[in-house]
Structures are given as C-alpha cells and as structure tokens.
C-alpha cells in the first residue's frame, strides 16, 4: 500500500500500530455490542458481552456469554468459539471496514493509546545482531539449482532468495512485514531446514513480496513454492513457513488482498489448516477459494509441472464444489 499524501502515510502507520479507543465500553455499544457486565481489576477492566461472531463461526447464538474485551489493551476473546484479536479487528469485522477505515473510526472515538500486537517482533532468543551485511556470505542461486526447483533467477532476485555455496542450501529471508528489516532466514536443503537465529518469530510475517497489494493473493506453505508461483507469473504469492497459519499472518494477508486462494499442501495437515482458515476468516469478509489438486497427485505446487501448477491456480474452486 503506497501512501499518496502525508495524511495517507500516517493513517497507514497508525492503523497497523493497534489503536485502542479511550472509552472501550462506549465504542463497543457503537458497534452494536451490548456490555453485559464489567469486571474491575487492579490494572484494567474486562467488559463481558455476547460474541458478535458466534453465529457466523458456529451457527448458534451465544446463549452463555463468554466474550470479553480488555479495557486496557483492547484485546478481545470468545472462550467458546475462539474468536479473538485486537480491537481494530473487531471494528473491521463489525462494520466491514478495511484497516485504514477501522483506524479512522477508532480515532473519531478518541484514541487512548496504541498497543503493539502485530508490530515488530520481540528480539529472537539468541542475542545475535542481524542486518543486511549478515547475508554477505551467500550468493544468488545457481541456474542448475533453479532449474531443479522450477524457479527462475529473476523470481529469486525479486524476493531476495540466496544460496549457500558451502552447504548447497537455499537461503530464504525472514523480514519485518512493515519495515522490511531483516530478522533472519530459513536455510533449506534436501531433507533439511533450519531457522536462524533460533527463536525467530516467523509466525508474525510472511514470505513473499511484502510490498504487494492487489485483488487475489495465493497462500502456500513453502517459501520456495511461493518463488515457483512467481516464476510462473502468478502474482501475490505468499508462504506461511508451514502448515500452521497464525492470526497475525492472516491479518497481513487480509490487509493486502480482496480475495485469497488457499494453496496449502495436499496432505492431512494442509487440508486441516485450510479448512480451519476458511471457517474462521470467510465470515470475517475474506472471500476464499481452494487450489485445485483434483488433476494431480502432487503434494504441493512445487511438485507439479508448469502446466499442472497453472491449471491448479486457474481452476481454484469454492469448497462446496469439490471437497478433497
């Protein structure tokens, strides 16, 4: 998202810093959420209400209210259906707003403070200083390695993929999704992968072109599969670094696209994660389709031929049309 004016820039920046209204109880009522009870604590208050997403997520009314909003942080959680997130996400879901519109709504209700949630990750557990110079020992991937993986040198360059000539492993950068600052990398070889430094919070970011916004994004598990998609001129391809896709990663996706194709691996873990994401995020205003694996026995996009990969993307379908 590229700002076109100073106001746009500051709205973008503030929207992703997790603003909290000055009076959360009043803001909840403005969203149509009746506060049923207030629990006072020494450091904050908890506001109890009926879950506004319960019907969408479970098909049932919230008859025993277990939804609460923290008066200090603005974080909400339904202990029954699992609906949770920062207050700005509650505004997005309740009013159908995008992130910037939700921030502007909160600002009109008086911003109390911002709470770091999806912002810069905590420092990794190892006390290792990481910067761009840390990549100096690595080189662009050789053409032979690119051919074996079905990726192009140009696609590797575009998303910063490098190669360790000593171990003959791929080097996949892990970056801050908002600033692009290098946090570390994933090293990947045949039957080998390792994250550096240990404890890096890759669940707070995505792999891919983090400056991209557009109509349709593609979410994959493996960073190299995202490079493969880019090599086939499939735009908006991101990877979650595995079958588990975090709330923070889904918020990053939702902020960048209007539609999403779920291309997680065609195995038990990938299908379970895919179905969970669909059930949780489709009611929150993110239209989704599934990558089509019906014509292939491949486990993921990286195992397909070019023709099969393009067909899998082009024939992406709604879940009720073809279940696997």
N, C-alpha and C positions, 0 to 999 in steps of 0.2 A: 504494500500500500504506500504510494508515494504522495506525500503532502504537497498541496498546491499553494498553500499560504501558511504564514506563521500560525494562524489560528488552527488550521488543519493539523499542523505538526504537533502543537501542544495538546490538542484533543486526542490524537493518536497515542502520544506518550502517556497522558493521564489515564486513558481508557485501559491501558494494559498495566497500570500500577495498582489496580484493585481498589477503587474508591468506595468509601462507606458513608452512607447518609448520616447527618448529625442526629436525627431522630429516627431510629430504625423502626420503632413501632408505628409511627405515623406513615413512614414510607411503605411498610407492609400493608397498611389499610388502603393506601392509594393504589396498591397493586391488586386490591380485592381480596387480600388475605386477612381474615379476622384474627386478631390476637386473643386467644382464649385464656391465657394465663401468663403472668410474668414471675419468673423466679429470680430473686435478687441474690447476688453473690458478692463477696468482698471486692472482687476486681471487675465485675461486669454483671450483666443481666442476661437471662435467656428468655426469649419470647416463644411460647408454645402456640401452635396453630394446627389446622388440618392441612395435610400435604397437598399443595396445588397441582402436583404432577401424578398423584396416586392413581387416578382413573386412567390416565394415558399409559402409565407404566404397568399397572396390574389389572386394569379392567374393573376395579372395585372402588367404591367410595372409602375414604379414610374415616372409619367409624370410631376408631380409638386413636385420637391424635397423638402422633409421635414425631411430629415435625417441629424443629426448633431453629431459631436464628440467634446467634450470639450477638449481644448488644455492643460488644467492643470490636470484634473482628469482622462482623457481618457474615461469617461463615454459616451456612445452613446445612441441615442434615435430617433426613427422614430415617429413623431407625427401623422402619417397617419395610419400605421399598428400596432404600438405598440412595434415593435422590439427594445429591449433595453438591456443594460448590461454594464459590464466593458470591457476595450479594449481587454483583453486577451480572452474574449469570442468571440469577433469579429474575432480574429486570428483563434481560434478553428473552427468557422463556415466557414470562408472563405477558409481555407486550409485543412479542415478535420483533424486537429491535435487533439491529446489529450492535457490535461492541461500542462503536462511537456514539450511536443514538442512546444506548443504555447509560453511557457515561454522562451525556448531556442531561438525561433525565435525573440522574442522581445529583448532578451539580445544581439543578434547579431546586432540589430539596435540601441543599446545604451540605457540602462535603465536610465530613467530620475529620477524616484522615485517610491515608492510603495504607493498605496492608499488603505486604509482599507475599504473593501466593505463587503465581506462575512466572514471576520475575526471575532475576538472576539466581542461579542455583547456589546452594551453600558450597563452600570450597570442598574439593574432594578430600577424603580422609587422609590420603598421603599428603605431606607437605611438599608438593612438587610444583615448581613455578612453570607454567605453561604459557608460551606465546608463539607467534609465527615462526620465530627462529628455531623452535623445537622440531620443526619439520625439515630442517636443513639437510639431514642425512638421507632423506627419501627423494625419489626421482619419479618422473612420470612413468606410468605403466608401459612396459614394452609392448610392441604391436602383437607379438605372439600370444602374450597373456590376454590381451584384449580380445583377440580372435577366439581364443578358447572359451571366454565368458560371453561372447556375443555382444561386446560393448565397443564403442568407438573411442579413440583417444580424445576426440573433441568433447564427448559427453563427460569423460573422466575429468578433463580440464575444467569444464563448466562448473562442476560441483566439488572440485578440489581433491579428487581421488589421486593418491600417490602409491608408490611401490617401494618396498624394502628390498634392495638388491641382495642383501646378505641372507635373509631368510626366504626370499621369494614370496613374500606375503603382501596382500593388499593393505593399504593404509586408508581408513575411512574416517574423515574428520568429524568430530562431535563439537557443535558450536552453540553458543547462546542464540536462541531463536529471535531475540530482539535486537541485539547489537552485532551479532556475527563473531563475537570474540571466541577464540579457540579455547575449548575446555579440555580437549584431549582427543583421543582417536580410538577406533576399533581396528585391531590388527586381525586379518582373516586369511587363512590358507586352507589347504585341503585337510579336512577333519580337524581344523584348529581355528580358534578365535580367542582373543583376549582384549580386554578394555584397559586403556592406560590414560591416566593413573587409576589405580584401584579405587573403587568407591565413586567413580564419576556418575553424575546424575543424568544419564541419557534418557530417562523417562520424562524429563522436563523439556525435551526438544525433539526435533525430527531430523532425519537425514534427507537432504534434497536441496533444491534452490529455495532458500528461506525468504527470498525477496519476491517470490512468485505469488500472484493472486489472479484468480480467473474463475471461469464457470465450473469446470469439472476437475476435481483432484482424484488421484489414484493412490490408495494407501496399500503398501506392501510391507512385508516383514523385513526382508533383507536389503541393506543399502545397495548391494550390487544388482539386485533386481530393479531397484529404482533407477540405477545407471543404465541398465538394459532397456527399460522403458524409454528413457530419454534418448538413447541411441536409436530407437525406433520412431523418434519424433512424437512420442506420447508426452504431452506437456502436463505439468502439475503432478509429477510422480514423487511421492514421499515414502520413506520407510520408518517404521517404529522401532527398529532394532530387535524385533522378536514378536512372538505371538501376543504377548500382553501389551495392550494399548492403554496408556494411562489417561486419566481425566485431563491432565494438562496437555497431552498430545492431541486429544480430540478437540480441545478448545482452540489450539493452534490451527488445526485443520479447518474447523468451522469458521474461523476468522479469515481464512484465505480463499474459500470457495463457496459456491452456491449449491453444488451437487457433489456427491462423493461416490466413487466406485471402490468397494471393498475387495481388495485382491490378496487377502491373507492366504497363507498356504492351504492347499487342498489336503489337509490331514485333520485328525481329530482335534488337535489344539487350535489350529487355524479356524476351523469351522465353528468351534465353540466360541472363540473370541469374536468372530464375525457376527454370529447371531446375537451375542450379548451387546455388541456395539449397536447393532440395528435396533434392538429392543429399547435401548436406553436413549439413543440420540435421534432416532427418527421422530419421536413425539416432541423433540425439542427443536424442530424446524430444520433438520438437515436431511433433504431427500437423498436416498442411497440406492445403489444397485450392487449386485454381486458380479465379480469377474466370472466369465463363463468357462468352466472346466469340463463341460459335457463332452467335448470333442477330443479330449486328450487324457492320458493317464499321468501327465506331468504333475509334480507336487507344487510347483510354483512357476512364475513367469520365466525364471532363469533356465528352467529345464525344457522350455518349449522352443520349437523352431520359430523363425521370424514370422512365418505365415500363421502359425498357431497362436502366437502371442498377440498378433494384431487382431485375429479373429476373437480371441478371448476378451479383448478390450472392446472391440466393436460390437460384440453380441452380449455385453453386460446386461443383466436382466434383473427384474424385481424378484424378490424372494418367493412370492406366491406363484410365479410362472414356472420355476424349475428349482426344486429343492434337491440338495445332494448331501 
